[in-house]
């Protein structure tokens, strides 16, 4: 039907080699065998023979070759897929960042374009690429994941399938050369492919998969002869979260934490910055740019952003919280670069706690700063 968006299915894993791409191609083969129009929009083989064999007989859309810094790079040709307009498109590596000069910055944005055109998409990603888990994964693995997918994009998926494999079995595959060539395998063992790290990532992925299932549970059917209504009391008890936005580098982690809690509670979420006088335009350039960067980041995560003009940040935050029915406030824990700055930030935290004594206040430490 014209104008109907395509359906998105995400095949989720916790590390390379668990079988996400194999599962995607296997489903593609089954759909083709049932008479569906299926193409492979992008496939990354990594030299895995069993996975490559699964592409046999599937139509492959040729990649688009682009030049960047005098080198050729291959990207998914989204425009060619849109012109071909298959019923279903298989797209590997959902979080991938496209080469500069591409029509869209991220592959997940390409996928959204396919969905908007009415094309169903089956895609793959690992749990460490979910934006809200970025700081948590860095704390577990010591690795900063650069390519991320916003949580709202995963929530848009009609179906999320978790492909599981025990860490022991995965390491065995790595040692046998099934996942990477020897040199790359040695490098992998220095990063994500340590058994404790894999076990922790697997546990996170299992919890996320359970959460995705819970999000997609249909509402209970109404009882016979009764019309269900949302009571004013239930609406009043809805969780609403406020995240305090500052120019501090720790703000990005605070935003991720607040967004993730909001998703689990199915809560409304606000990102609020407080400035004095002339608003953002009146701030020093470095401070203004940092605040704008954090506010833009919050917007990309589909958080409602506000900038308040007030002399007293604590009173402004508490006032906004009371006016908007906020149930939880997230503040960054002050660090100690200088005693005066630490004391001022600590005073802000204590003033918010006193002014919003009927609201839960969560003070979040910056793990990365604590480790330095």
N, C-alpha and C positions, 0 to 999 in steps of 0.2 A: 504494500500500500504506500502510495507516494506520501512523503512527509513523515513517515514513521521512522524513528531512530533505530539503528541497529542494536543488537544485544551484545554485551561485553562479557566474556568469560576469562577470568584470570587464573592461570595455573601457577600456584605459589610454592616456593621451596625455601630452603634455608642456606643452600650453598650450591656452587656449580657441581654438576655431576649427579644430582639426585634423580634426574630423569624428567625434568620439566619439558624440555624440547621434544624428547622422545614421545612423551604423553601427548603433547600438542599435535605432533605429526600423526600419531596413531589415531587420534580422534579425527583428524583431517581425512585419513584414509577411510575410516568407517563412514564418515559423512558422504564422501565421494561415492563409496560403494552403494549407499542408499539413494543415490541419484541427485545429491545436492551439488550445487556449483561452487567448488572450493578452489582457492588459489593460495599459494605461499607468497605473502608480501615481503617477508624478510626471514631468512634462516641463517643462523650462525653455526656452522658444522663443528668447529674446533677440532677437526680431524677425527671425529668419533665415527667409526665405520658403521656401527649398528644404528646410529641416529641418521647418518647419511642415507642408509638403505631405506629408511622409512619415507624418504621423499620420492621414491620411484613411482612414476605415474601421476604425480601431482603437478599441476601447472605452476611454474615458477615465474613470477613477474621479474623481469630483468632489473637489476639495481641501477640507480642513477650514479654516474661517475662525476665527482666534483673535484676541482683543484683547490688546494689550500696550502699555502706556503710552498708552492712549487711542487707539491706532491699530489697524486691522484688518490681520492678516497671514494669508497662506495657507500651509498646510503639507500634506504628504502625509497622507492619512487612512488610517493603517495599520489601524485597527479596521474601517473599511469594506472594505478589501481582504481582511482576514481573514474577514469575513462573506461576501463574494462568493466567496472561495476559488478563484481561477482556477488554471489549470495553470502559467502563466508570467506574471510581472509585470515590466514595464520600469520602472526607477527611475533617474532622472537625478540627478547631483550627489551621489554617495555620501558625501562628507565633510561635507555640510551640517550646521550646528548648528541645532537646532529652537528655536522661540520658548520662553522660560521658561513653564512651566505645561504643556508637552506631556508626554504619557505617558513619552516617552524623550528623552534629551538630544540624541542624534545620529541622523542618518538611517541611518548604518550599523547602529545598534542596532535601528531599525525593520526594516531588511532582515534582520537575524538573527532577528527575531520571525517574519517571513514564512517564512524558511527552516525554522525550527523547526516551523512549521505544515505543512510539506511542499510549499510553493510555490517553484517555481524562479524565480530572479531574474537579470535581466541589468541591470547598472548601469555607471555611468561615473565616472571620476576622472582627475585629472592627477597625475603623479609627484611634484610638489612637496608634495602633501598626505600623503605617506607619513611617518609619525611619525619613523622613524629618520633620515630625510634632512633634517629640519627645519633643523638648524644648517648643514649643507652648502649647502642652497638659500639660506639667508640670507647666507652668505658669498659666493655667486655673484651674487645679485641685489640684495642689500641690503634685501630685503623679508622681514619676519617673517610666515610663513604661520600663521594662527591656527587654521584648521580642519584637523585631521589625522585620519588613520585608522591605528590601531595595525597594526604589521606582521603580527601573528598573524591579523588579520582577512583581510588580503590572502592570507596563506598558506592560509586556509580555502577560498579560491576553487577550484572544480574546474577552471576554465579562465581564463586571462588572455590577452587579445588586445591587441596594441599597434597603435594607429592612427598611422601615420607621415605626415609632410608636411615637406618641407624648410623651414628657416627663411625662405628667400627667398620661397617660394610662400606661406607663412603671412603674411608682411609684406605681400605683394601683395594678399592677401585683405583684410587690415586696411585698407590704403589705399583699396581699392575699396568700403569700407563694408559688406562681407559679414559681418564678425564683430560690430562694434559701430557705434553711431552716432558721428558725427564727434567730439563732445566726449569721449565715453568712449574712443574710439580714441586721441585725443591723450594722455589720462591713461595708457592702457595702454602707450604708447611710453616713458613715463617710468619704468615699472616692469619687468614681465617682457618686454615686447615690444621689447627691444634685441637686435640680431642675435647678439652674442656670448653674451648670456644664454640666448637660445633655443637656440643651438648646444650650449651646455653642458647645458641641461636635456634636450635631445634625446638627447645621449650618455648621460646618466644613465638615462633611460627605456629606451634600447636595452639597456644593461647589466642593468637590473632585469628587463626582459622575458626576456632570455637566462637570468637566474638563476631566474625563475619556471618557465621551461621545464625547466631542469635539475632543479628540485625535484620536478617532476611526472613525471620519467622513471620508467617502471616498473622494478622490480628485474629483474636478469638472471634468466632462467629457470634452474632447477637443471639440472645436467648429467644425462643419462640414468643411471639406476641409482645415483645419488649423492644423499644427503640433505645439503643445505647447513646448516651450523651457524656461529654466530658464535664465533670462537675467543676464548679468554680473553685472548690477546695483543692482538687487534684491539679488544676491549672496553676493555682497559687503556689503549690508545693514543687513546681517544676524547677529543676536546678538551672542556675544562671551563673556563668563564670566571668570574672573580670581579670584580665592580665594587664599588669602595669608595664607600660612601654617607656623605656629610657634610652639614652644613647650608649649604655654599657654594652660591651660585647656579649655579656651573659644573657642579654635579652632574647637572642635567638633561641637558646635552650629553654628559656622560660616560656616562650610562645609555643614551642613544641610540646612541652609538658602540659600546659593548659589546654591546648587543642586535643591532646590525646585523652585527658581526663574528661573533657567535654564530650568527646565521641563515645566513651564508655558509658557516660551517664545520659547520653542523648540530650545534652544541655545546650542552651543558647550560650554564645561565647562572644565577649567583647574585648578588644585591645584598646586600652585607654592611655593616652599620654597627657601630661599636664605641663603647660608652658606659661610663662608670665608675660604679660604685656602684649607685644605685637605678634604673637603666635610664632609659628615655625620660621617665618621670614625674618623675625627679629633676633634669631639665635646666631651664634658664631657658625661659620660655614661647616666646620668639622662636626659640630654637635648636630646641626640641622641635617646634614647628609646621613649621619648615623640613625637619627630618629626616622627620617623618611625611608631609609632602607629597611628598618624594622617594621614600620607600618606597612610598607609594600609587601614584605614577607608575610605578615599577618593576613593581608588581603588575599594573597595567593593561596592561603590555607582556608579561605572562605570564612574569615573572622571579621565581624563588624568592627570597624575602627573609628575611634573618636579622639579629637584633640580638644582638651579643655583649657580655657584661659582662666588662670587663678593664681593668686599669690601664695596660697598654702596648698601644696600638692596633697597632703594627707587629708585635709578637710574636703578637697575637691573629689578625691577618690571615694571617700566615705559617703559624701553627698550623692555622687553618681550611683553608688551601690544601693543606697536606700531608695533613691528615686526609681531605679530600674529593677528592683527586686532581686539584686544580686545575692547569691547564697554562698559563693566562694570567691575570695580574692587571692590572686597569685602575685607575690612580690619576690624580687631577687634578693638573696642574702648578700649583705654588703661584704666586700673584700677589703683588704688593708693596704692599699697602695700608699696612702698617707694617713696619719692619724686624724687630721681634720676632716678629710673626705669620708673616712670610715665612720666617724662620729656623726656626721650629717646624715648619711644614709641609714645608719642604725637608728637615729632619731626619727627619720621618716617611717621606718618599719614600726617602731613603738607607737608613734602617733596614729598610724592607721589602725593598729590593733586596738588602741583605746577608743578611737572615734567610731570604729565598726565592731564594737564588742559583741553585737548580736549576729555577726557574720563570721563564718570560718575563714581565717587568714592562713594561707600556706606560704612559708618562706622557703624558697628553693635555692639550694647551693649550686654553684657552678662547678661541676666535677672536674672539668679540664683545668680551671684555675687552681683548684685544690691540689692537683697533681703536679703543678709546676713548682 
